[in-house]
Amino acid sequence: MLEVQSLNRAELLAFIESDDFQRMAVLPISRHRALSQAANPRAKDGDVLLLRASSQGRMVGYLGILPDTFRTLNGMREPIYWMSCIWTDPAMRGQGIAEKLVREALRVTDGRLLGTEFTAAARKLYDKTGAFAPLATLKGIRLYRRLALGPLLGSRLPRWKPLLTFADRVVNALADVRWRFGARGLPPGISLVFSRSLGEKAALWVDAHNKDELFARSACELRWILNNPWLLTAPMPDRDSRRYHFSAHCRQFESGLVEIWKEEELLAVVLYTLREGHFQLPYAYFGEPATDAVTKTLEYCWLLWGVHTATLYHPLLAGARFSGTLRKKAFQREYIMGCASLPFLPPPPFRIQPGDGDAAFT
């Protein structure tokens, strides 16, 4: 008999302190991810944050839920919930566990469920429920700036990893010399402020530049994202990380804010993440006149930080020209939404930031 248990904020916090959590061979959530979920300023006390499926007293699947809201046509806020990780025991696959978890998630959220970054198999499952409709597709680019054969192929070709790593170092050293020799630095009059929290001016800037966004993060919510990542930086995984099937640690993960100023004028505020050499912009707030300054700022930071790949979805950056790029590839990300929320949607076009959902946390 398959049973599905739901946990709200208080229940989730009690669960991660329980003996049951300590004894589990497989965790349905990491401790720091649970604490981040509990701190979500858009979550209500009664919102379900985690579903656990059990059979004969053993956990066989789970589905994480991230509460959110979106802005309606009349400026009101409607609740919405993101599916955030779904796992089933490999020994139990083919028994409908994932479908039952999704249908239970639809039930506890009144059908107001969202999904993105799903596999083809997951999309087939969502379509099978008949409860979802396409919401949007973000079109972006991935820039390959440095060779990274060691990290990419080393696990599949362990005998060749030392040679691949050596090739990376040689090619990247030559590229660094070339790029540094040709680097122009920041444009005249441009200065940068790096921080991990929004100051008063940056907060006002964000509020003034999110009017066309569907989910429209406030300064408070951006601070929550910055201060509550789902990845711990450590050279090796800890015990919790080894028991959790999704990312809970990595050797390098950092997030922060960059304010771009021209003399006394604020041009842009961007929130970035850097994970083991992969750079992303979950949130970016600027207009077309600042595109060149933002582009040059990114090139400057990538050179300083040794970035090997960068994924960008901002429409003004997806079409920009970047120097020092070995290869450029088109990328896109699909979003689906529970049909129950469709009547409340504002008419398009509306903007979705690539950090919306849980992408900014990892």
N, C-alpha and C positions, 0 to 999 in steps of 0.2 A: 504494500500500500504506500503510494507516494504522498507525502505530506509537505506543504509549503508553509514556512513560517515567515512572517513579516516583522521587521524591526524598525521602530521609529528612532528619533534622536536619543531619548533616554534609554531605550532598550539596547541600542547599539553601544552606547557608552558603558552600560553595565556588562554587556557581552564581552567586550575586549578586556575587562578586568576579571572575568570569571575563570574558574579552574577549567571549564570546558574549552575555552579559547586556548589556554596554555597547553592542553593535552591534544588538540586536534592535529592530525597528520597533514591536513590540507586546510588552509585558512580561506574563508570567503572574503576577507578584507584585511589589509595591513593595519596595524595600530595607528600609524600616523595618517593614513588615509581616512580612517574612521574619525579621528579627531578633526581633520579638515572638513569632512562632511558635516560633523556636528556644529562647526563654526559657520556654516553657510548662512549669510544674512538673509537669503531668500527662502530658507527652509522654515516651515512651521513645525511646531512641536509634534503634531500628529502625522506629519508626512512620513511615508515609508521610505527608508534609505537603503534597505537591503532585504532581499528575499533569499531564503535558504530552503532547498529541496532535500528531503531526507527519505530514506527507505530503510525500514527495519533498524532505525536508530542511527544510521550512517548517512552523512551528508553526501549527496550525489550530484549537486548542482547549486549554483547561486547566480543571482543577477543584481547588480548594483543600480541604484536609482539616485539621480542628482536633481533635486528640485530647482526650479527656475521660474521666471515669469517673462512674458513678452508684452510689448506695448500694442494696444489695440488702436483702431481708427480714431476713437474719441479720446485717446490719451490715457485710458485706464490700463490697469495691469491684470492680465489673466495668468493663472498658474499653469505651468507646463513642467514636464519631468523627462530628463534625459536618461536613456538606457546607458549605463556606464559599466561595461564589462559583463559578459555572460560566460559561464563555464559549466560543463557537465563532465562527470566522471567518464573517461574513455571506455571503461568496462561496461558502462550503462548506456552508451550511445545507441540510437536507433529505437529507444523506448519512449520517445516523445517528451523527455524531461525539459528540453529547451523550449519546446512549444508551450508546455504547461507554465513554465516560468514567465514567458512573454505574455500569455493570456492572463496570468495572475497580476502581472505588472499593469496591464491594461485595465484590469478590474479595480485595483487599488488607486489608480490615478484617474479614474473615470474616462479612460481612453485618451487622456492628454499626454501622450508619450511621444518622444522624439528619438531619432537615431541618426548616427553618422559614423563614418569610418568603419563600415561593416564589410564583412566578406561576402562573396557571392552566395555562399551557403546560407549566411544569416539573412541576406536580402530575400532569398527564396522563402525562408521561414516567415519573415515579416509579411511578405505578400500573401502567404497561405492564410494568415489570419483575416485578411480582408479589412483590417482596421487602419491601414496606413495609406497615405497619399504622398507623392513627391512635394517637397517644400521648395528647395532651391539647389543649385549647383554652383559651387565656387570654382572659378577657373584661376589657376596660378602657374607658377614656374618653380622648378628646382634648378639651382645653379651648382655646378660641381667645380670647386675652386682648387682643390688639392687632391692628390691621389690618396686613396684609402683602401688599398687592396687587402692589407693585413686585417683590419677590423671586419671588412665585408666578406672575405673568403677564408680567413684563417680558421674558423670553426669547421668549415666543410673540407678544407685541405690542410690539416694540422702539420703534415710533414713539410709543406711549402710555406708555412707562416713566416719563418725567419727570413726567407728570400723575399717574400712579398713585402714584409715590413722594411727590409733594406731598400727595396725598389721605391717604396713610398718616400723614405727619407731622402734618397738621392734626387728623385724628381721634384719633391717639394722644396728641397734646399735650393735647387736651381730656379724654381719658380719664384721662391721668396726673394732671391737676389734680383730677379728681373722686375718683380712687382715693386719692391722697395726702391729700386733705382728709378722706376718710372712713376712712383706715387707722388701725387700732387698735394696730398694732405687735405685739410678742410678748406672750403672756399673762404675768401677774405671776409672777415667780420663774423664768421660763424664760431660759436662756442657751444660746448656741451656740458650738461649737468647730469651726472650719474647718481642714481639713488635707488633705494628699495621701498620708497613710499612717496605718495603724491603730496607735494606741498600745496599751499592755498591756490597759487596761480595755476599750477598744473591741474588741480581738481576743477577749477572753474573752466579751464580750457576743454577738459574732457566733457563736461556737461554741455558746453556750447557746441561740441562737434559730434555728438551722438544722436542728433535729432532724427536722422534718417535710418537709425538702426532698429532692428526688430527686438533685440534683447536689451540693448542700451544699458551697458554696465555703468554704474556710478563709481565715484572715487572710493567709496566704502567697499564696494565689491572688488575693485581692482586691488585694494590693500589686502583683502582676504585672500585673493589668489596669490599675491606675492609672498605672503607670510605663511601660507599653508600648502606647500608643494606636496605632491604624492610620491616624490622620489627623494630618498636620502642619498647624499654623496658619501661613498665609502669605497675603499679599495676592494673589499670583498662583501658578499651578501651576508647579513646577519641571519639568525635562526628564523625570524618571521619572514624575511624575504625568500628564504629557501622553501618555505611552506606555502607561499602565495604564487599563483600561476601567472599573475600579471606583474608589470614592472613595479618594484618597490625600492630599488636602489640602483645606482650606477656610479661609475668612477668620477664622472663630472656632470653636474647639473646645476645651473644657476639661472636665476631670472632677475630682472631688474628693469628700471625705467631710464630712459634717456630723454631729457628735454633738449631741444635744439633751438638755440637762440641766435638771432642776428642783431648784435649790439644789444639794445634794450627791448627788442621785440621777440616774443615767443613765436616760433614757427611751427613746432610740432612736438607732440608727446607720444612716445612709442614704448610699449612693453615688449621685451624680448625674452626668449629662452635660449640657452645654449646647452645642448646635451651631447657630450662626447664629440664635439666638433661640428654638430649639426645645429644651425642657427634658424630660429623661426621668430615671426612677429605675430603673436596672438592678438595684440591690440595695437592699432596705430591711428592717430588722430592728427590729420593735417589736410590742407587743401592743395589744389593743383599748383599754385605759385611756389609751394615749398618742396615740390617733388625733387628738384635737382639737389637741394640742400640735404634732403633725406637720403637720396641715392649716394651722394658723396660721403655722408656720415656713415652709412652702412659699409661702404667699401673701406673706409678708414678703420672702423671697428673690426671688421673681418680680418684685416691685415694684422692688427694688434693681437687679436685673440686666436689666430691660426685656424680660422673656420675653414672646414673642408667642403661642407655643403650648406646651402641656404634654401629654405622653402618659403615662398612669398605668395600671398593671395590678395594683397591689397591691389585694387584695380589700377591705381596710378603707378604701382611698382612692377606689376606683372608685365607691363609693356615698356618699362624703362630699360635703358642700355647700361650694363654694368661691365666695367673693365676687369681684367684678370680672371676671366671665367674659362675653364677648360671645356665645359659642355653645358648646354642648356636644354632642359626637358620640360614639356608641358605637363601640368598636374591638374587634377580636379578632385573635388570632394562633394559627394552627394549628401543631401539631408532629406529625411522623411519625417512626417508629422502625423500623429493620430488624427483621424478624420473628425473626432469630436471637437477639436480646436479650430478647424478650418473656418467655421462661420465667424469667428472673432478676429481673423487675420485682417490687417490693413491691406488695401490694394497695393500691388507692386508698382514701382520698384521699392524694395526695402533692402537694407544692407545687413548682412550677417558677418560678424568678425570671425576670423579663423579660430580665435580662442574660445568662442561660445561653445557651451557644452563642457567637456572636461579636458579639451586639448591643451589649455594653458597650464595645466597642472603637471604635465609630463613632457 
